[in-house]
Amino acid sequence: DRSMIAETALGNELVVPAERLFIVTIAAQADDVARAVPALPRANIIAEPCGRNTAPCIGLMCALLAARDENSVLAVVPADHHIPNKDVYAQTIRDAAVVAAREKALVTIGIAPTFPETGFGYVLAGAPLDTATPTQFSRVDRFVEKPSRARAEELLATSRALWNAGMFVFRVVDMLAAFAAHMPDLHTGLERIRTAAAAGAADIDRIIAEVYAAAPSISIDYGVMEKAANVIVAHGRFIWDDVGSWRAVAAHWPRDAAGNANCGTVVTVDTAGSVLRNEGHGVVAVIGMRDIIVVQIGRAS
C-alpha cells in the first residue's frame, strides 16, 4: 500500500525518530523522495550529483555526519527490500548499533538462506561472539559474491552461510578509517566534504560534485567490507526479501488455483503460472497463456 522507500522509512522510525533519518538519492529523485516520505525533514534528503554505487554514497553520508559527531553510529539500509516483521528488524539494528560501538567494528547483517539464490551475495560466519543481546553475532570469515548454482547449494548445506542483506551498522569514525585504509583517494575527497560541512561552506555542493566526478563507481562490499579486518555479522531473525525479480514480487501476492499471481482487476481463462498486475482502470484479461508477465501501469487522470 506504500512505496518501498516509505516502508523502509517506517521501519526505521522504530529505531530513531524521523529527524535522525537520512535518505541519499540522486538529485533527479530528491523531490519524489520528499513526497514519498513527508515525515522526513527536507534537509535530510541528500542529493548525489550522480550515481556512483554504494561506496561513495555511504562515504558521503559519513563525511556529513562526521562534521557533526564522528562517533555517531550509522545504520545503512537499502530502500528496495521487503521486511514485514519490522519490530524484529528494529531490535536487530539496535543490537548491531551496540555491538558496532563496543567492538569498534563494521557490522553487516546476514539472513539465513532458504534456497540456493545465485543473485545474492553471501557471508560466511566464523567464531561466535558473546554479546548478551537478543541478536546473535559472529566474526566474518569471508564474503562470497553471487555464486554459481552449485556453489550456492553448497553454501545452503552449511550452517555458516548467510545471505548478505546489504545492511551495515558502524561508527562513522570506523568507516572513515576503513576508507582511509582501503580507498585512500576517495577518503581524501570525503575529508574535503567533511571539512566544508563543518565550516558551513556555501560551496559544499560544488565540492561534493568535484569529489563525485573523481570517485570510482564501486560497491561498499568490494571497496571496503571484503578488505576490512574487524567485520562482524549479525544473524538477522526477521523475514527479508530483496524483491529483485518478478518471482520475488509475485511471492507476496495471492495465487489462484492455476498458479497465477494476480494483483488488481484481472481475469484469466486457460492461463497458468503467470504474474499479472493491473494498476490502471478497467480489466486485464489473459486467455490461453502460460508463464508470462503482464503489468498495466495506471496513469493519473
Disulfide bonds with the S-S distance in Angstrom:
none
